[in-house]
Amino acid sequence: MQWLELTVQAHPEAVESVSELLNRYARGGVAIEEAIELIDDGQEYRVLTGQPVKVHAYLPIDGKAEEAMNFYVSIFKNSKVVSVSRYGDAGPGPKGSVMVAAFQLEGQDFFALNGGPQFTFTPAISFFVNCETQQEVDELWEKLSAGGKTNRCGWLNDKYGVSWQIVPTILPKLMQAKDPEKSKRVMNAMLQMDKLDIARLQQAYDQS
């Protein structure tokens, strides 16, 4: 599912009013009629709604699909295991072994297939993760790169060979400054980094 998230401050007894608000909410002129999930977080209610999407990430992992799924779900906060499909008598894998593991990371659907060693990954395709804070950058960088390798400019390969870009949300703003000298300084600073450092990027931008 592709999620739309609404955050509503409400009294614990006012859950019905939250649902009513959702029913009145319109996206692109089309009313969203049904709440897929309502999360009670004290006095704050997060209403998640969604519509099916056609494009999903499909990852062939050499014999470690279930392990990879559990690894990724343990790292991203808003994530969950969806299902695990196993081979039956028809094969081609051993009966009872995992065929496909389905999971969600931050609302994005992923499928991990127990493929063979002939299927490999390349940095030409990567997953781009927006991070609001340096703490989030640090945590994702450390966990995803464990057992893998790090590269320049916020890129890393995890232990399954999947490429990730761990990028602060402020970076595009700094890179697209009206002053070309500011953009150039930010670019030069980024090219010297593996893990991106928000403070250093901002310092390069502010330099006079």
N, C-alpha and C positions, 0 to 999 in steps of 0.2 A: 504494500500500500504506500501511496505518497501522502504523507500526513500534513494536515493543516492544524496548527496548534493555536488555541485561544486560551489566554490566562484571565481568570475572572476572580476578583475578590468578592467573597460572599460569606454570609453567616452560615454555619453548618446546617441550619434548618432550611436553607433556601436552595437546596439542590434542584428543585423543580424549576425555579426561576432561571437557573443556569441552562437547563435544557430548553426552556422557552427562548432564552437569548440565542441559543444555537439555532433554533428553528427559524429565527428571524434574520439570522446572519446570511448575507448573500455574497457569493464570490463570482465575479463576472456576470452579475445579474441573475444567477441561478441559485435558488435557495438550497441550502444543505439541510436535508430533512432528518438525518439520523446521527446520533452520537455513537461512534464506534467504541469509544472508551472514555470514562470519566474518572479522573484520578483525584482522590481526596488527599490533600496535603495540608491538614489543619484547616485554616480558613481560606486557603487558596485552592481553587478548583481549576485543573487544566483539562480542557475538553479537546480530545483528539478526534478528528474526523478524517475521512479519506475516501478516495476513489481508486479502483484498480489501475495500475500502470502496466504498459506493455513491455517495457525494457527492464531487464534484471541483470545483475552480475552473476556470471556462471564461472566458477573456478575449478579447474581440474587439479586435484591434489594427489600426488602419488601415494596412494594407500593410507592417507592420513586425513581424510575428509572430516571425520567426526572430531578428531583431535584439533584440527585447524579451526573448526566451528567453535569449539569450546574456548580456544585461545582468544579468538576475536571477541566473542561475547563477553569474556571476562575483562576485556580492556575498555570497551565503549560502554558508557553508563546506560544509555537508553537503548538497550539491546536485549534480544531474547532468542532462544532456540524455538523454531517453529515446528519442525518435524524431522524424523530420520527414517529413510526408506532403506530396507534391507533386501538382499537378493533372496529369491526363493529357489525352488527346485529347478526352475528353468535357467538359472545362472544369468550371465556367464561367470559371475563371481561365486566364491564359496557360499553355500546356503547360510543365511544368518549374518553375513558380513555386510557392512554399510555400503550402499550404492550411492545415495545422495543425501546430504545433510542440508536442510533449509534453515535459514536464520535471518534475523534482522539486525542491522547496525544503524542506530539513529534513524529508524524508520525506513531504511533502504533494504530491499530484499536481496539476499545473496543465496546462491546454491553452491555447495562444494561437492564435486563428483570425485569418487575414488578412481581416478584415471591412472594410466601407467606412466612410466618414466619418459615416454616419448612426448608427453605434453609438458612444455616448460613455459615459464613466464619471461617477459622482457620489459625493461624500463620504458619501452615505447608506449605501454599502457600502464597507467597508475591510478590510484585512488587519491583524490584531493580532499584533505580534511581541513575545514576552517576552524581556527582556534581563537577564542575571544581573549584569552589571557596567557601570560608566559607560563603559569603553572600548568595549564592544559597542554601547551606545547611540550613542556618538559616531561609530563607524565606519559603522553602518547609516544613521544620520541623514545623514551627509555624502555617502555613496555613493548612497543612494536619492533624495535631494533634488536631486542634480546635474542641472541642466537643467529642474527642476520648480519647486515653490514650497513653502515651509514655512508651517505654521499653528500656532495655539495648542494647548497641552496635548498635545504629542507627536504631532500629526497632520502629515502631509505628503502632497503629490501628486508622484509621480515624473514624468518627462518624457513618459510615455505617458498620463498622466492618472489612473493608478491611485492610490487613497488607501491610506495605511499609517498605523498607530499604532505608534510605537516606545516601548515602555513597560517600565520597570524592574520586575522581579518583586516588589520590595519595596513597590511603590506600594499595592496592595490592603490590605496589612497596615497601612500608615500611615493609609490612608483609613478603615479600619474600627476605629479605636481605641475602646476602651471610654469613654475621656474624649472627649466631643463637642468640646471646645475644641481638643484635639489634631487631630482630624479636620478641623475648620474651618480651622485654621492651615495644614494641609497642602493643603487645597483652595484656599485663597487664594494660597498660594505657587505651586501648579501653574497657576492661571489667569493668572499673570504670565509664564509660560514658553512658549517655542516648543518647543525641545528640552528634554526633562526632565532635571533635574540631581539626581542621587541625594543628594549632599551637602546641597544647599539644601533638599530635601524633608525629609531627616532632621533638619536644623537646625530647621526649622519645627515638626516633631513634638516635638523635645526642648526647645523653648523653654519657659521657666518663666514 
